[in-house]
Amino acid sequence: MSILAQTFPVYQPAMRIISSITNASQAVVTTTFAHQYLTGTICRLHIPDGYGMQQANTLYAPITVTGTTTFTIAIDTTQFQAYATPSQWPETAQYAVVVPIGELSNQLTGAVQNALPYPA
């Protein structure tokens, strides 16, 4: 059983599957599809065994959006192992994901979309 990220989830902002993370003073994270995050969102990285870059697992920091599927995160990964998606894994394995946990703001701006399927 694998867990996939929903393109249009009920709760926004939502977790996204990570396809790559660079080794840089400000790591560049690429997601498998549009993340819909805003600059200033605080995100946590969850990197299971087998992906490399275990030093970044559970670290969190503010992000700066650079594209629809990319953002920089204020985590210095220059001395970390390289990130690598496993070539194969059991169906019960977890994907590496990024999870929004807050934002740098005195007023919430990113967590206001009500995506529930109720009629207006």
URCORPE-V732822 format. One record per pair of residues at least 4 apart in sequence whose ideal C-beta (glycine too) atoms are under 8 Angstrom apart, sorted by the first residue. I is the first residue (numbers start at 0). J is the second residue. D is the distance in whole Angstrom. If there is no record, write none. Layout:
BEGIN
<<I & J & D> <I & J & D>>
END
This chain:
BEGIN
<<0 & 90 & 6> <0 & 91 & 6> <1 & 90 & 6> <1 & 91 & 8> <1 & 92 & 7> <1 & 94 & 8> <2 & 93 & 7> <2 & 94 & 7> <3 & 16 & 8> <4 & 8 & 8> <4 & 13 & 7> <4 & 14 & 6> <4 & 15 & 6> <4 & 16 & 5> <4 & 31 & 7> <4 & 32 & 8> <4 & 94 & 8> <4 & 96 & 7> <5 & 13 & 7> <6 & 32 & 6> <7 & 114 & 7> <8 & 13 & 4> <8 & 114 & 7> <9 & 114 & 5> <9 & 115 & 6> <10 & 114 & 7> <11 & 35 & 7> <11 & 109 & 8> <11 & 110 & 7> <11 & 112 & 4> <11 & 114 & 6> <12 & 34 & 8> <12 & 35 & 6> <12 & 36 & 6> <12 & 37 & 8> <12 & 40 & 6> <12 & 99 & 4> <12 & 109 & 5> <12 & 110 & 7> <13 & 35 & 8> <13 & 99 & 8> <14 & 96 & 5> <14 & 97 & 7> <14 & 98 & 5> <14 & 99 & 8> <15 & 30 & 4> <15 & 31 & 7> <15 & 32 & 7> <15 & 34 & 5> <15 & 96 & 7> <15 & 97 & 5> <16 & 30 & 6> <16 & 31 & 5> <16 & 94 & 5> <16 & 95 & 7> <16 & 96 & 6> <17 & 28 & 6> <17 & 29 & 7> <17 & 30 & 6> <17 & 31 & 8> <17 & 44 & 7> <17 & 46 & 8> <17 & 82 & 8> <17 & 94 & 8> <17 & 95 & 4> <17 & 96 & 6> <17 & 97 & 6> <18 & 29 & 5> <18 & 30 & 6> <18 & 31 & 5> <18 & 68 & 8> <18 & 84 & 7> <19 & 27 & 8> <19 & 28 & 7> <19 & 29 & 5> <19 & 82 & 6> <19 & 84 & 8> <20 & 26 & 5> <20 & 27 & 7> <20 & 28 & 5> <20 & 29 & 8> <20 & 44 & 8> <20 & 52 & 6> <20 & 55 & 7> <20 & 76 & 7> <20 & 82 & 4> <21 & 26 & 6> <21 & 27 & 4> <21 & 76 & 7> <21 & 82 & 8> <22 & 26 & 7> <22 & 76 & 5> <22 & 77 & 6> <22 & 79 & 6> <22 & 81 & 6> <22 & 82 & 8> <23 & 27 & 6> <23 & 75 & 8> <23 & 76 & 6> <23 & 77 & 6> <24 & 75 & 5> <24 & 77 & 6> <25 & 63 & 8> <25 & 71 & 4> <25 & 72 & 7> <25 & 73 & 6> <25 & 74 & 8> <25 & 75 & 7> <26 & 55 & 7> <26 & 71 & 7> <26 & 72 & 5> <26 & 74 & 5> <26 & 75 & 8> <26 & 76 & 4> <27 & 65 & 7> <27 & 69 & 6> <27 & 70 & 7> <27 & 71 & 5> <28 & 42 & 8> <28 & 44 & 8> <28 & 62 & 8> <28 & 69 & 7> <28 & 70 & 6> <28 & 71 & 8> <28 & 72 & 6> <28 & 97 & 6> <29 & 68 & 6> <29 & 69 & 5> <30 & 34 & 5> <30 & 68 & 5> <30 & 69 & 8> <30 & 97 & 7> <31 & 68 & 7> <32 & 68 & 6> <33 & 67 & 5> <33 & 68 & 6> <34 & 64 & 8> <34 & 67 & 7> <34 & 68 & 6> <34 & 70 & 7> <34 & 97 & 7> <36 & 40 & 5> <36 & 42 & 7> <36 & 62 & 6> <36 & 64 & 6> <36 & 70 & 6> <36 & 99 & 6> <36 & 109 & 7> <37 & 64 & 7> <37 & 102 & 7> <37 & 108 & 6> <37 & 109 & 5> <38 & 62 & 7> <38 & 63 & 5> <38 & 64 & 5> <38 & 70 & 8> <39 & 61 & 6> <39 & 62 & 8> <39 & 102 & 5> <39 & 103 & 4> <39 & 104 & 6> <39 & 108 & 8> <39 & 109 & 8> <40 & 61 & 7> <40 & 62 & 5> <40 & 99 & 5> <40 & 101 & 8> <40 & 102 & 5> <40 & 103 & 8> <40 & 109 & 6> <41 & 59 & 6> <41 & 60 & 7> <41 & 61 & 5> <41 & 62 & 8> <41 & 99 & 7> <41 & 100 & 5> <41 & 101 & 4> <41 & 102 & 6> <41 & 103 & 7> <42 & 59 & 6> <42 & 60 & 7> <42 & 61 & 8> <42 & 62 & 5> <42 & 70 & 8> <42 & 72 & 6> <42 & 97 & 5> <42 & 98 & 6> <42 & 99 & 5> <42 & 100 & 7> <43 & 57 & 6> <43 & 58 & 7> <43 & 59 & 4> <43 & 97 & 7> <43 & 98 & 5> <43 & 100 & 5> <44 & 55 & 5> <44 & 56 & 7> <44 & 57 & 7> <44 & 58 & 6> <44 & 59 & 7> <44 & 72 & 7> <44 & 74 & 8> <44 & 95 & 7> <44 & 96 & 8> <44 & 97 & 6> <45 & 56 & 7> <45 & 57 & 7> <45 & 93 & 8> <45 & 95 & 7> <45 & 96 & 5> <45 & 97 & 8> <45 & 98 & 6> <46 & 50 & 5> <46 & 51 & 8> <46 & 52 & 6> <46 & 53 & 6> <46 & 55 & 6> <46 & 56 & 4> <46 & 82 & 8> <46 & 95 & 5> <47 & 56 & 8> <47 & 92 & 7> <47 & 93 & 5> <47 & 94 & 8> <47 & 95 & 6> <48 & 53 & 7> <49 & 85 & 5> <49 & 88 & 6> <49 & 92 & 7> <50 & 82 & 6> <50 & 83 & 6> <50 & 84 & 6> <50 & 85 & 7> <50 & 95 & 5> <51 & 80 & 5> <51 & 81 & 5> <51 & 82 & 5> <51 & 83 & 5> <52 & 56 & 8> <52 & 76 & 7> <52 & 79 & 5> <52 & 80 & 5> <52 & 81 & 7> <52 & 82 & 4> <53 & 80 & 7> <54 & 58 & 8> <54 & 76 & 8> <54 & 78 & 8> <54 & 79 & 4> <54 & 80 & 7> <55 & 74 & 6> <55 & 76 & 6> <55 & 79 & 6> <55 & 82 & 8> <58 & 74 & 5> <59 & 100 & 6> <60 & 72 & 5> <60 & 73 & 4> <60 & 74 & 5> <61 & 72 & 8> <61 & 73 & 6> <61 & 103 & 5> <62 & 70 & 4> <62 & 71 & 7> <62 & 72 & 5> <62 & 73 & 8> <63 & 70 & 6> <63 & 71 & 5> <64 & 69 & 8> <64 & 70 & 5> <65 & 69 & 5> <65 & 70 & 6> <65 & 71 & 6> <66 & 70 & 8> <82 & 95 & 8> <84 & 95 & 7> <85 & 92 & 8> <88 & 92 & 4> <99 & 109 & 7> <99 & 110 & 8> <102 & 107 & 7> <102 & 108 & 7> <102 & 109 & 5> <102 & 110 & 7> <104 & 108 & 6> <107 & 111 & 6>>
END
